[in-house]
Amino acid sequence: MSSYYQAIEPAKLEWKDGTPVSKIFGDVYFSSTQSVTEGIKEGIQECRHVFLEKNNLEQRWQQLAKINTASGFTIIETGFGTGLNFLCAAQLWQKTRPNNSSQWLEFVSTEKHPLTHSDLGKSLQQFPELNGPAELLIKQYPPLTPGFHLIKLPSLKIKLLLLFGDIKDTLPQLTAKADAWFLDGFSPAKNQSMWSTDLFKQISRLSKPGTSFSTFTAAGVVKKGMRWAGFEVIKSDGFGRKRDMLCGTLNTTVESKHGQQTVEKKNPDQLNAADTPWFITPDNSATKNRTATIIGGGLAGTTTAYSLAQRGWQVTILERHAELAEEASGNPAGVLYTKINGERNPQTEFYTSSYLYALSFIQQMPRHLPSSRQVVWDNCGVLQLSSQEKINLAKTTKAKSDSANRFPNELWPESVVQAVSHEQAEKLCGFGLNKSTLQNFLFFPNAGWVCPPLLCRTLVKLSDNINIISNQEVASIEYRPVESGLAQPASHWLLKDSNKKTICSSDIVILANSLGGNQFNQTNYLPLHSVRGQVSSVPENENSIALKTVLCHEGYTLPAINHRHCIGATFQPRDKQPEVRMEDNLSNFEKLKHAAPDLYQSLGGDKLDKKNFQGRTAFRCQSPDYLPVVGPVPDKDFFMAMYKGLNQGQTKTIYPRGRYHSGLYVNLAHGSRGLTSTPLAAEVIASYANNETQALPKHILDALNPARFLIRGLKKGR
């Protein structure tokens, strides 16, 4: 199994005069000697000399500020360590960055052995002049789970993407183009496995003409490798006692020969089925005015609008109802958590990443609706109750102090989820639990509940760049291409009503209208399914208010919100009845009885007057593989014509890259997990539209891509 999927081994540190030293590699993270004249630790001085000055960042960023462009700047670093290089870059960006709100600094950094949260804080205490950005980093520093972790710092206009895992596994999954490289792994003599041919291949792939690099080392293997990757390499003056270091710039071509070795760079037009050329998506060029129209005002639509607006886009939401979040996103409350699964597949990987990002995202939202006391979210914790056979344990489990409970997966640190005993579970929730049927108790300490309608309203109020047009149905969308010899039109896409009257126009369009996402000619092949769900609620009382956390059992039960407990939810595919049914209210309530009989009785139990029930029905949008459908919309006719060889299993045939509708995207099929999945899906859409580094690995982006259904159909002969 690739180390990409394996548990993270944190850095093992020893401290020498306040300096962290890696026990694994026997090397220091930074020098802690203090300059007598300046009172600045050498670690900062070395970072500024080696990485900021030798990449000429201050001058390049000052020049960027003078250019009226949406493009930001991307740094890729090998070896995050204590985050010192990132913080120094963030400080310089804060000082010199453009005022243009659309220009962000993207900082991507890899780390095989990340520091624990406490070690990170201890290390950064030595640099008080970096306290501002350091506090932001420490607050959002992710748990040590493998994969990609997105941290957004909107106040600094910075995106930090941390890749936890072996660099040989994480970099090949990265979708980015660097403007500068910080090569800062431990010394090649002490960490030979990182400074490998594979690393230099990835540096070549992820660079563009003009990309710069710098590194503290002057080792021959690095000099040879960077030349091999197509860089002009310069030996420059090192910092302090170190005489030499390397820096340089990528030439107009990355093809380069040195000795008997040549960079292996595949011709993008000479690809076979193994290269999945249909998933190669084009850069978005339809951004002259940076205008976007989103069809649908639920969670998918409003989170996407918020992500685009943060980047300076002017966004219009077209909502067919009078208010936002009138359909599946209109439930009074939902649970923000994820399910534990020992299997590693695209579903578990996506929902792991999206859950961790959603926690960070929601904690940056106002807890109360602006100008109101209504509560938008509460991270009260989630207690998952399951019978033994319901939890799919990984093969590598470790015993807990309570031998009846086993930790579900070593990939999940206890800061994310904890296996607890029956007694601990009862103490956490405040009620007795059915020990005869429940065998496993998992506690998610940072999870909780969210009110989706209030979140949607909050998101659109946080930016002046978002406009809402209510009571507006969209019947068709039409692309207006640039005519030869003419100036680019004001916008590419026209959105029309049933009378063929233009409602509005924009550079890009995002379909976030749930089950209506396949009503258009461009998307009519999408296999979207409807699943009916009914949630119920009952009044709180003086006993039930003791419920402290969300309970997830066969359904879920929430602490009282606005004096009522929300209980849900039914899951009824193929059921088209919109009416609220008392039998479904009773079914939801009965599930609580089997899990937490004391709470059930406190709410009235079998004697609860049916008049006390309230219910709401909505229809979830779901895909056949239970993953959302997120990404650019493929040109169906092109796919059916150019990839028809897949019908006959022609895997060695040369295929062209995929063709996609320029500036058209979908964000659909979040099912019952929209609170968890939509914030990260919105970032994926915004990154496509803005030509940014993607916050998910390539194989997960492919798993979300709407083109997957066309390719699967072709392979199956449909």
Salt bridges, closest charged atoms under 4 A:
GLU9 OE2 - LYS12 NZ 2.57
GLU53 OE1 - HIS49 ND1 3.75
GLU58 OE2 - LYS95 NZ 3.79
GLU106 OE2 - LYS159 NZ 3.33
GLU129 OE1 - ARG48 NH2 2.86
ASP166 OD2 - LYS112 NZ 3.39
ASP166 OD2 - LYS168 NZ 3.05
ASP169 OD2 - LYS168 NZ 3.99
ASP179 OD1 - LYS208 NZ 2.97
ASP237 OD2 - HIS49 NE2 3.75
ASP237 OD1 - LYS54 NZ 2.92
ASP244 OD2 - ARG243 NE 3.38
GLU264 OE1 - LYS201 NZ 3.76
ASP275 OD1 - LYS266 NZ 3.10
GLU327 OE2 - ARG320 NH2 2.53
GLU327 OE2 - HIS321 NE2 2.76
GLU349 OE1 - HIS699 NE2 2.97
ASP378 OD1 - ARG367 NH1 3.33
GLU414 OE2 - LYS400 NZ 1.96
GLU423 OE2 - HIS422 ND1 3.99
GLU423 OE2 - LYS435 NZ 3.70
GLU426 OE2 - HIS422 NE2 3.27
GLU473 OE2 - ARG320 NH1 3.49
GLU478 OE1 - LYS496 NZ 3.22
GLU540 OE2 - HIS563 ND1 2.88
ASP575 OD2 - ARG581 NH2 2.71
ASP584 OD2 - ARG532 NH1 2.75
ASP584 OD2 - ARG581 NE 3.12
GLU590 OE2 - HIS594 NE2 3.68
ASP606 OD1 - LYS593 NZ 3.74
ASP625 OD2 - ARG708 NE 2.81
ASP625 OD2 - ARG712 NH1 2.88
GLU683 OE2 - LYS152 NZ 2.79
GLU683 OE1 - ARG311 NH2 2.73
GLU692 OE1 - LYS159 NZ 2.77
GLU692 OE2 - ARG311 NE 2.86
ASP702 OD1 - LYS698 NZ 2.89
